[in-house]
């Protein structure tokens, strides 16, 4: 399935990066998100995951609720943090950048 997704990305003129090279080499979030694993860990994320125009699973990063759900899933899966929340009026910092 990943080859099919890469093909769709390349067909649109853009290959999906395999790794986020701007993050620290030991940052656990350098790779692409495995949304199936994240949803298994945090089922509420499923409502925000969809196939984007490049054929990849993603979320709408402009949607604060989607970013919050992704952060909650990352914190639970990677760090074992449960019950995390942030008030609606606060900006939700991206976990990969904070892990640096």
N, CA, C and O atoms as a DFTB+ gen file, in Angstrom:
400 C
 N C O
     1  1       0.827      -1.196       0.000
     2  2       0.000       0.000       0.000
     3  2       0.870       1.258       0.000
     4  3       0.517       2.259      -0.623
     5  1       2.004       1.206       0.697
     6  2       2.880       2.375       0.741
     7  2       3.398       2.731      -0.645
     8  3       3.524       3.911      -0.972
     9  1       3.707       1.707      -1.480
    10  2       4.170       1.987      -2.837
    11  2       3.092       2.698      -3.632
    12  3       3.384       3.609      -4.406
    13  1       1.857       2.288      -3.444
    14  2       0.742       2.932      -4.133
    15  2       0.629       4.396      -3.697
    16  3       0.401       5.281      -4.522
    17  1       0.791       4.642      -2.382
    18  2       0.727       6.002      -1.876
    19  2       1.879       6.837      -2.407
    20  3       1.680       7.991      -2.786
    21  1       3.090       6.269      -2.443
    22  2       4.235       7.011      -2.978
    23  2       4.014       7.331      -4.443
    24  3       4.346       8.421      -4.908
    25  1       3.455       6.379      -5.164
    26  2       3.171       6.596      -6.579
    27  2       2.189       7.730      -6.783
    28  3       2.345       8.544      -7.693
    29  1       1.171       7.781      -5.928
    30  2       0.192       8.863      -6.025
    31  2       0.851      10.194      -5.720
    32  3       0.553      11.198      -6.368
    33  1       1.750      10.215      -4.733
    34  2       2.449      11.455      -4.400
    35  2       3.344      11.898      -5.544
    36  3       3.358      13.072      -5.915
    37  1       4.083      10.961      -6.095
    38  2       4.984      11.294      -7.192
    39  2       4.205      11.726      -8.421
    40  3       4.646      12.603      -9.164
    41  1       3.044      11.112      -8.639
    42  2       2.226      11.459      -9.795
    43  2       1.746      12.901      -9.713
    44  3       1.512      13.530     -10.745
    45  1       1.597      13.425      -8.528
    46  2       1.163      14.812      -8.347
    47  2       2.343      15.774      -8.408
    48  3       2.165      16.983      -8.257
    49  1       3.554      15.247      -8.628
    50  2       4.718      16.111      -8.748
    51  2       5.458      16.349      -7.447
    52  3       6.355      17.189      -7.382
    53  1       5.085      15.608      -6.404
    54  2       5.728      15.806      -5.118
    55  2       5.823      14.472      -4.395
    56  3       4.812      13.804      -4.177
    57  1       7.018      14.092      -4.030
    58  2       7.202      12.865      -3.258
    59  2       7.103      13.202      -1.780
    60  3       7.621      14.223      -1.328
    61  1       6.442      12.347      -1.042
    62  2       6.315      12.551       0.394
    63  2       7.659      12.304       1.057
    64  3       8.308      11.296       0.775
    65  1       8.094      13.212       1.939
    66  2       9.380      12.998       2.599
    67  2       9.308      11.791       3.531
    68  3       8.322      11.607       4.244
    69  1      10.348      10.980       3.519
    70  2      10.391       9.800       4.377
    71  2      10.743      10.185       5.806
    72  3      10.401       9.475       6.751
    73  1      11.427      11.313       5.958
    74  2      11.892      11.728       7.269
    75  2      11.898      13.237       7.371
    76  3      12.208      13.933       6.404
    77  1      11.550      13.745       8.554
    78  2      11.589      15.187       8.823
    79  2      13.010      15.532       9.283
    80  3      13.333      15.417      10.465
    81  1      13.839      15.947       8.353
    82  2      15.263      16.158       8.641
    83  2      15.528      17.396       9.496
    84  3      16.635      17.553      10.011
    85  1      14.562      18.259       9.656
    86  2      14.752      19.452      10.476
    87  2      14.680      19.170      11.970
    88  3      14.984      20.043      12.783
    89  1      14.280      17.957      12.333
    90  2      14.196      17.586      13.744
    91  2      15.488      16.901      14.179
    92  3      16.232      16.379      13.349
    93  1      15.746      16.907      15.474
    94  2      16.929      16.286      16.046
    95  2      16.996      14.808      15.654
    96  3      15.961      14.144      15.603
    97  1      18.184      14.283      15.379
    98  2      18.309      12.881      14.952
    99  2      17.697      11.856      15.915
   100  3      17.276      10.786      15.476
   101  1      17.640      12.158      17.204
   102  2      17.052      11.217      18.169
   103  2      15.576      11.471      18.424
   104  3      14.965      10.763      19.224
   105  1      14.993      12.452      17.772
   106  2      13.578      12.751      17.954
   107  2      12.756      11.574      17.421
   108  3      12.922      11.193      16.263
   109  1      11.880      10.996      18.233
   110  2      11.100       9.834      17.787
   111  2      10.043      10.167      16.727
   112  3       9.384       9.264      16.211
   113  1       9.879      11.430      16.403
   114  2       8.844      11.848      15.459
   115  2       9.397      12.243      14.089
   116  3       8.708      12.908      13.315
   117  1      10.620      11.843      13.784
   118  2      11.230      12.206      12.498
   119  2      10.571      11.509      11.322
   120  3      10.556      12.053      10.218
   121  1      10.033      10.333      11.529
   122  2       9.408       9.586      10.442
   123  2       7.983      10.039      10.190
   124  3       7.455      10.909      10.882
   125  1       7.380       9.437       9.195
   126  2       5.986       9.744       8.886
   127  2       5.088       9.166       9.971
   128  3       5.427       8.154      10.584
   129  1       3.965       9.792      10.209
   130  2       3.029       9.301      11.213
   131  2       2.392       8.007      10.735
   132  3       1.973       7.907       9.581
   133  1       2.317       7.024      11.610
   134  2       1.593       5.790      11.324
   135  2       0.207       5.969      11.932
   136  3      -0.021       5.662      13.102
   137  1      -0.713       6.472      11.115
   138  2      -2.036       6.809      11.627
   139  2      -2.805       5.593      12.116
   140  3      -3.625       5.715      13.027
   141  1      -2.566       4.435      11.541
   142  2      -3.253       3.223      12.031
   143  2      -2.852       2.929      13.467
   144  3      -3.705       2.618      14.297
   145  1      -1.567       3.025      13.767
   146  2      -1.110       2.797      15.144
   147  2      -1.600       3.897      16.077
   148  3      -1.995       3.626      17.211
   149  1      -1.574       5.122      15.604
   150  2      -2.033       6.231      16.439
   151  2      -3.520       6.108      16.745
   152  3      -3.943       6.381      17.868
   153  1      -4.315       5.703      15.763
   154  2      -5.754       5.525      15.975
   155  2      -6.006       4.352      16.920
   156  3      -6.911       4.411      17.752
   157  1      -5.213       3.289      16.799
   158  2      -5.365       2.149      17.712
   159  2      -5.111       2.591      19.153
   160  3      -5.740       2.089      20.085
   161  1      -4.199       3.519      19.324
   162  2      -3.846       4.029      20.648
   163  2      -4.848       5.078      21.139
   164  3      -5.131       5.169      22.333
   165  1      -5.372       5.859      20.210
   166  2      -6.257       6.969      20.547
   167  2      -7.384       7.041      19.499
   168  3      -7.284       7.809      18.542
   169  1      -8.442       6.257      19.672
   170  2      -9.491       6.124      18.647
   171  2     -10.163       7.426      18.198
   172  3     -10.646       7.503      17.069
   173  1     -10.204       8.449      19.057
   174  2     -10.858       9.704      18.657
   175  2     -10.138      10.386      17.497
   176  3     -10.726      11.237      16.830
   177  1      -8.882      10.033      17.245
   178  2      -8.136      10.605      16.125
   179  2      -8.746      10.200      14.776
   180  3      -8.627      10.939      13.799
   181  1      -9.387       9.052      14.720
   182  2      -9.943       8.531      13.461
   183  2     -10.880       9.519      12.777
   184  3     -10.934       9.568      11.548
   185  1     -11.607      10.294      13.543
   186  2     -12.554      11.258      12.972
   187  2     -11.859      12.344      12.152
   188  3     -12.502      13.010      11.341
   189  1     -10.553      12.529      12.355
   190  2      -9.821      13.605      11.693
   191  2      -8.892      13.123      10.579
   192  3      -8.340      13.940       9.842
   193  1      -8.713      11.818      10.449
   194  2      -7.781      11.274       9.466
   195  2      -8.506      11.017       8.155
   196  3      -9.578      10.413       8.129
   197  1      -7.907      11.482       7.073
   198  2      -8.466      11.275       5.735
   199  2      -7.319      11.177       4.742
   200  3      -6.194      11.579       5.038
   201  1      -7.605      10.653       3.589
   202  2      -6.610      10.587       2.522
   203  2      -6.532      11.962       1.872
   204  3      -7.550      12.524       1.469
   205  1      -5.325      12.498       1.772
   206  2      -5.161      13.827       1.181
   207  2      -5.025      13.739      -0.342
   208  3      -5.124      12.655      -0.917
   209  1      -4.804      14.858      -0.972
   210  2      -4.730      14.922      -2.441
   211  2      -3.541      14.164      -3.012
   212  3      -3.486      13.919      -4.217
   213  1      -2.589      13.789      -2.164
   214  2      -1.415      13.042      -2.607
   215  2      -1.556      11.542      -2.365
   216  3      -0.640      10.772      -2.651
   217  1      -2.711      11.131      -1.835
   218  2      -2.953       9.723      -1.567
   219  2      -2.398       9.247      -0.240
   220  3      -2.328       8.043       0.006
   221  1      -2.001      10.180       0.624
   222  2      -1.446       9.837       1.938
   223  2      -2.488      10.095       3.025
   224  3      -3.313      11.000       2.894
   225  1      -2.452       9.300       4.099
   226  2      -3.296       9.586       5.246
   227  2      -2.724      10.787       5.977
   228  3      -1.512      10.889       6.168
   229  1      -3.597      11.695       6.383
   230  2      -3.163      12.902       7.060
   231  2      -4.331      13.491       7.827
   232  3      -5.430      12.936       7.832
   233  1      -4.087      14.603       8.467
   234  2      -5.141      15.378       9.109
   235  2      -5.101      16.781       8.512
   236  3      -4.146      17.143       7.827
   237  1      -6.130      17.557       8.773
   238  2      -6.143      18.963       8.373
   239  2      -5.413      19.739       9.480
   240  3      -5.993      20.026      10.527
   241  1      -4.156      20.069       9.243
   242  2      -3.354      20.712      10.278
   243  2      -3.842      22.123      10.609
   244  3      -3.417      22.699      11.610
   245  1      -4.719      22.680       9.793
   246  2      -5.310      23.985      10.091
   247  2      -6.477      23.864      11.068
   248  3      -6.967      24.875      11.570
   249  1      -6.924      22.651      11.341
   250  2      -8.039      22.397      12.258
   251  2      -7.477      22.163      13.662
   252  3      -6.835      21.142      13.906
   253  1      -7.714      23.101      14.586
   254  2      -7.165      22.947      15.940
   255  2      -7.600      21.652      16.632
   256  3      -6.817      21.066      17.381
   257  1      -8.818      21.202      16.397
   258  2      -9.293      19.965      17.025
   259  2      -8.527      18.757      16.494
   260  3      -8.245      17.820      17.241
   261  1      -8.190      18.777      15.203
   262  2      -7.425      17.682      14.607
   263  2      -6.009      17.651      15.162
   264  3      -5.487      16.580      15.473
   265  1      -5.386      18.814      15.288
   266  2      -4.022      18.897      15.830
   267  2      -4.015      18.445      17.287
   268  3      -3.101      17.744      17.721
   269  1      -5.015      18.841      18.024
   270  2      -5.121      18.433      19.425
   271  2      -5.273      16.914      19.533
   272  3      -4.647      16.286      20.386
   273  1      -6.101      16.326      18.672
   274  2      -6.287      14.868      18.683
   275  2      -4.998      14.147      18.295
   276  3      -4.664      13.115      18.876
   277  1      -4.273      14.688      17.316
   278  2      -2.991      14.094      16.919
   279  2      -1.988      14.186      18.069
   280  3      -1.311      13.204      18.375
   281  1      -1.886      15.339      18.703
   282  2      -0.971      15.500      19.831
   283  2      -1.313      14.541      20.958
   284  3      -0.426      13.940      21.563
   285  1      -2.615      14.398      21.240
   286  2      -3.041      13.479      22.296
   287  2      -2.593      12.054      21.968
   288  3      -2.108      11.335      22.841
   289  1      -2.758      11.651      20.711
   290  2      -2.360      10.303      20.289
   291  2      -0.847      10.127      20.361
   292  3      -0.371       9.088      20.817
   293  1      -0.086      11.123      19.921
   294  2       1.381      11.041      19.977
   295  2       1.880      10.950      21.418
   296  3       2.775      10.162      21.723
   297  1       1.302      11.751      22.290
   298  2       1.713      11.722      23.693
   299  2       1.404      10.375      24.339
   300  3       2.201       9.851      25.117
   301  1       0.248       9.825      24.009
   302  2      -0.139       8.535      24.583
   303  2       0.726       7.406      24.036
   304  3       1.227       6.576      24.794
   305  1       0.900       7.378      22.704
   306  2       1.652       6.290      22.079
   307  2       3.140       6.346      22.420
   308  3       3.724       5.330      22.797
   309  1       3.744       7.492      22.295
   310  2       5.197       7.614      22.424
   311  2       5.671       7.759      23.864
   312  3       6.717       7.225      24.232
   313  1       4.911       8.476      24.674
   314  2       5.385       8.814      26.013
   315  2       4.544       8.219      27.138
   316  3       4.885       8.371      28.311
   317  1       3.441       7.540      26.789
   318  2       2.591       6.927      27.811
   319  2       1.796       7.935      28.617
   320  3       1.329       7.623      29.712
   321  1       1.637       9.138      28.091
   322  2       0.892      10.189      28.791
   323  2      -0.590      10.067      28.434
   324  3      -0.970      10.149      27.266
   325  1      -1.407       9.873      29.449
   326  2      -2.855       9.776      29.228
   327  2      -3.544      10.948      29.928
   328  3      -3.000      11.533      30.864
   329  1      -4.717      11.271      29.472
   330  2      -5.477      12.333      30.104
   331  2      -4.978      13.733      29.785
   332  3      -5.350      14.688      30.467
   333  1      -4.131      13.875      28.744
   334  2      -3.613      15.194      28.382
   335  2      -4.716      16.022      27.735
   336  3      -5.517      15.504      26.958
   337  1      -4.751      17.295      28.057
   338  2      -5.702      18.217      27.438
   339  2      -5.117      19.616      27.502
   340  3      -4.182      19.885      28.256
   341  1      -5.680      20.490      26.705
   342  2      -5.269      21.889      26.688
   343  2      -6.547      22.700      26.433
   344  3      -7.351      22.312      25.585
   345  1      -6.751      23.804      27.138
   346  2      -7.973      24.587      26.947
   347  2      -8.145      25.065      25.498
   348  3      -7.165      25.321      24.799
   349  1      -9.367      25.177      25.075
   350  2      -9.687      25.528      23.683
   351  2      -9.081      26.854      23.255
   352  3      -8.708      26.994      22.090
   353  1      -8.968      27.814      24.127
   354  2      -8.470      29.135      23.733
   355  2      -6.946      29.205      23.648
   356  3      -6.407      30.243      23.264
   357  1      -6.243      28.135      23.994
   358  2      -4.786      28.111      23.947
   359  2      -4.294      27.540      22.627
   360  3      -4.945      26.687      22.023
   361  1      -3.137      28.021      22.186
   362  2      -2.497      27.437      21.017
   363  2      -1.974      26.059      21.391
   364  3      -1.500      25.847      22.507
   365  1      -2.060      25.135      20.462
   366  2      -1.640      23.765      20.715
   367  2      -0.294      23.534      20.026
   368  3      -0.248      23.358      18.809
   369  1       0.798      23.533      20.787
   370  2       2.116      23.360      20.158
   371  2       2.281      21.962      19.597
   372  3       1.810      20.999      20.202
   373  1       2.940      21.825      18.453
   374  2       3.147      20.489      17.878
   375  2       4.148      19.688      18.713
   376  3       5.230      20.175      19.044
   377  1       3.776      18.479      19.040
   378  2       4.605      17.621      19.885
   379  2       5.984      17.334      19.262
   380  3       6.979      17.386      19.985
   381  1       6.090      17.034      17.962
   382  2       7.427      16.744      17.403
   383  2       8.429      17.878      17.632
   384  3       9.584      17.615      17.968
   385  1       8.016      19.104      17.460
   386  2       8.917      20.233      17.681
   387  2       9.268      20.417      19.140
   388  3      10.389      20.809      19.463
   389  1       8.322      20.139      20.031
   390  2       8.575      20.274      21.466
   391  2       9.498      19.174      21.958
   392  3      10.215      19.366      22.940
   393  1       9.495      18.029      21.297
   394  2      10.355      16.925      21.707
   395  2      11.826      17.251      21.447
   396  3      12.712      16.674      22.077
   397  1      12.084      18.174      20.518
   398  2      13.461      18.570      20.264
   399  2      14.052      19.237      21.490
   400  3      15.213      19.644      21.472
